[in-house]
């Protein structure tokens, strides 16, 4: 039989378990977000904030929050592959 004291203890323990699960979920989410900040461009992996030359050897690109962002300048023929 469940009395008020046992019910209070059960609810307290359930609350603690829920809090622990919330913290673990947050930690795993942050860890996954850090990995998603990498960019894949032309077969290479770049870290967030890293800059690199585009495949046309003229424009520059950077990894910004998991997405590759490149300049779009017109290239002179001598600067392209």
C-alpha positions in Angstrom: 0.0 0.0 0.0 1.3 3.4 -0.9 1.1 6.0 1.8 1.8 9.8 1.6 5.4 9.4 2.8 6.2 6.7 0.2 4.5 8.7 -2.5 6.6 11.8 -1.7 9.8 9.8 -1.8 8.8 8.3 -5.1 8.0 11.7 -6.6 11.2 13.1 -5.3 13.3 10.3 -6.8 11.3 10.6 -10.1 12.1 14.3 -10.2 15.8 13.6 -9.6 15.9 11.1 -12.4 14.1 13.5 -14.8 16.7 16.2 -13.9 19.6 13.9 -14.6 18.1 12.8 -17.9 17.6 16.5 -18.9 21.3 17.2 -18.1 22.5 14.2 -20.0 20.3 15.2 -23.0 21.8 18.7 -22.9 25.4 17.3 -22.8 24.8 15.0 -25.8 23.1 17.7 -27.7 26.0 20.1 -27.2 28.4 17.4 -28.2 26.5 16.7 -31.4 26.3 20.4 -32.2 30.1 20.8 -31.9 30.5 18.0 -34.5 27.9 19.5 -36.8 30.0 22.7 -37.0 32.4 21.0 -39.3 32.1 21.5 -43.1 32.8 19.1 -45.9 34.1 20.8 -49.1 35.7 19.1 -52.0 36.4 15.9 -50.0 38.0 17.8 -47.1 36.7 18.5 -43.6 37.1 22.0 -42.2 36.4 23.3 -38.7 34.1 26.1 -37.9 35.7 29.5 -38.7 38.4 27.9 -40.9 39.0 29.6 -44.3 40.3 27.9 -47.4 40.7 28.4 -51.2 37.7 27.4 -53.3 38.1 24.8 -56.0 38.4 27.6 -58.7 41.6 28.7 -57.0 40.3 32.3 -57.1 37.6 32.7 -54.5 37.9 32.0 -50.8 35.5 29.9 -48.7 35.0 29.6 -45.0 33.2 27.1 -42.7 30.5 29.0 -40.9 28.3 27.1 -38.4 28.5 23.9 -40.4 28.0 25.5 -43.8 30.5 26.5 -46.5 30.3 30.1 -47.6 32.3 31.2 -50.6 33.0 34.6 -52.2 31.6 34.9 -55.8 34.2 37.1 -57.5 34.7 36.8 -61.3 38.0 35.0 -61.9 40.6 35.9 -64.5 41.3 32.9 -66.6 44.9 32.7 -65.4 43.7 32.2 -61.8 41.4 29.2 -62.5 42.2 25.6 -62.9 
